[in-house]
Amino acid sequence: MIDVQRVDYIRVPVTDMDEANYFYGEVLGLERNPNSPDEDWVEYETGNVTLAVMAPHTHDYEFTPLPPGTIALRVADVAEAKAALEAAGVQVDEMWDSGVCHGAGLTIPPATRSCCTTGTSRMSGVRSSSRGGTPCPMTTA
């Protein structure tokens, strides 16, 4: 058995680094790690795990989007987050209640698959969106 201490980072493949940097840095307001190695691999800190937004073609493999719901980002209030994201031009689906938590699907550009959560539960079963990015459930408990 090995001594796993934590998840160090999650690699987030994207098709457009500029659009991804705008979304993760400006729209979500995540802190960009000043030690990010290059413009084709930019790390954003969430407090408990690093999201390594990267361009696959410069790292010797083809782009493949992450499956829906691979990354769960916690928000304090889904309704407030939904309103803020919509004001920033992000398409957000109607809110839902699973009986355990509340949520809303959203499209994250460019072709990344992430999700936003609050509470203690993990959610799956993301609905697809009609926009060009990928779906993301956003939940609160």
PLY file of the C-alpha trace (Angstrom):
ply
format ascii 1.0
element vertex 141
property float x
property float y
property float z
element edge 140
property int vertex1
property int vertex2
end_header
0.00 0.00 0.00
1.21 3.52 -0.74
0.73 6.60 1.41
-1.52 8.85 -0.71
-1.61 12.24 1.00
-4.10 14.13 -1.19
-5.10 14.88 -4.78
-2.38 17.21 -6.01
-4.03 18.47 -9.20
-6.64 17.60 -11.80
-5.56 18.02 -15.41
-8.26 19.93 -17.32
-7.76 19.66 -21.09
-9.12 22.61 -23.07
-9.27 23.66 -26.71
-8.71 27.41 -26.14
-6.34 28.56 -23.38
-7.36 32.21 -23.63
-11.06 31.39 -23.19
-10.26 28.92 -20.38
-8.07 31.47 -18.57
-10.84 34.05 -18.83
-13.44 31.61 -17.51
-11.44 30.12 -14.60
-9.64 33.35 -13.70
-12.17 36.09 -14.40
-15.64 34.50 -14.38
-15.03 32.00 -11.55
-12.44 34.23 -9.87
-10.03 31.38 -9.10
-6.51 32.35 -8.06
-3.91 31.69 -10.76
-0.85 29.98 -9.33
2.10 32.31 -10.06
4.32 29.23 -10.43
2.36 27.85 -13.39
5.03 26.47 -15.72
3.91 28.00 -19.04
0.99 29.50 -20.96
-0.08 26.04 -22.14
-0.38 24.75 -18.53
-1.98 27.22 -16.11
-2.85 26.16 -12.58
-5.82 27.59 -10.68
-6.11 27.13 -6.93
-9.46 26.20 -5.40
-8.31 25.87 -1.79
-8.15 22.09 -1.66
-7.03 21.02 -5.15
-5.33 22.60 -8.14
-7.02 22.69 -11.54
-4.28 22.41 -14.16
-5.86 23.93 -17.28
-3.77 22.78 -20.21
-3.49 22.51 -23.99
-3.15 18.78 -24.80
-1.54 19.28 -28.22
1.56 20.82 -26.60
1.84 17.88 -24.19
1.94 15.11 -26.79
-1.65 13.89 -26.78
-4.95 14.62 -28.49
-7.73 16.58 -26.87
-10.35 14.45 -25.13
-12.88 16.26 -22.93
-13.33 15.13 -19.36
-16.56 13.22 -18.67
-19.45 15.33 -17.28
-19.21 15.99 -13.58
-15.50 15.13 -13.31
-14.75 18.27 -11.30
-17.07 19.59 -8.61
-16.60 23.22 -7.58
-18.36 24.18 -4.36
-20.46 27.38 -4.26
-22.15 28.95 -1.25
-25.49 29.55 -2.96
-26.59 28.03 -6.27
-29.13 30.77 -7.02
-26.54 33.52 -6.48
-23.91 31.64 -8.51
-26.46 31.02 -11.28
-27.32 34.74 -11.46
-23.65 35.78 -11.48
-22.73 33.26 -14.17
-25.69 34.28 -16.34
-24.68 37.93 -15.95
-21.23 36.91 -17.26
-22.84 35.30 -20.32
-22.68 31.66 -19.20
-25.67 29.47 -20.08
-27.09 27.93 -16.88
-29.92 25.38 -16.80
-32.87 25.51 -14.41
-32.15 24.68 -10.77
-33.04 21.20 -9.50
-33.41 19.48 -6.13
-32.18 15.89 -5.71
-33.58 15.57 -2.21
-30.00 15.72 -0.92
-28.81 18.92 -2.53
-29.80 21.64 -4.99
-28.10 22.26 -8.29
-28.07 23.67 -11.79
-26.28 22.52 -14.93
-24.08 24.94 -16.82
-21.88 25.09 -19.87
-18.21 25.78 -19.26
-16.11 26.98 -22.17
-14.00 25.86 -23.93
-14.85 22.16 -24.00
-14.01 21.40 -20.37
-16.24 19.30 -18.17
-16.56 20.56 -14.62
-19.22 21.03 -11.97
-19.95 23.30 -9.02
-21.21 22.00 -5.65
-21.84 22.84 -2.01
-22.62 20.51 0.84
-21.16 17.10 1.42
-22.67 14.98 -1.34
-21.19 14.11 -4.73
-23.52 14.41 -7.69
-23.65 12.62 -11.02
-26.05 12.37 -13.94
-25.23 15.67 -15.60
-27.67 16.88 -18.25
-26.31 18.01 -21.58
-26.47 21.60 -22.73
-27.05 22.98 -26.22
-24.07 25.35 -26.08
-20.62 24.60 -27.48
-18.84 23.80 -24.19
-19.77 21.04 -21.79
-22.31 20.58 -19.00
-21.60 21.10 -15.32
-23.94 20.54 -12.37
-23.77 23.19 -9.70
-25.19 22.08 -6.37
-25.84 23.09 -2.78
-26.91 20.83 0.06
0 1
1 2
2 3
3 4
4 5
5 6
6 7
7 8
8 9
9 10
10 11
11 12
12 13
13 14
14 15
15 16
16 17
17 18
18 19
19 20
20 21
21 22
22 23
23 24
24 25
25 26
26 27
27 28
28 29
29 30
30 31
31 32
32 33
33 34
34 35
35 36
36 37
37 38
38 39
39 40
40 41
41 42
42 43
43 44
44 45
45 46
46 47
47 48
48 49
49 50
50 51
51 52
52 53
53 54
54 55
55 56
56 57
57 58
58 59
59 60
60 61
61 62
62 63
63 64
64 65
65 66
66 67
67 68
68 69
69 70
70 71
71 72
72 73
73 74
74 75
75 76
76 77
77 78
78 79
79 80
80 81
81 82
82 83
83 84
84 85
85 86
86 87
87 88
88 89
89 90
90 91
91 92
92 93
93 94
94 95
95 96
96 97
97 98
98 99
99 100
100 101
101 102
102 103
103 104
104 105
105 106
106 107
107 108
108 109
109 110
110 111
111 112
112 113
113 114
114 115
115 116
116 117
117 118
118 119
119 120
120 121
121 122
122 123
123 124
124 125
125 126
126 127
127 128
128 129
129 130
130 131
131 132
132 133
133 134
134 135
135 136
136 137
137 138
138 139
139 140
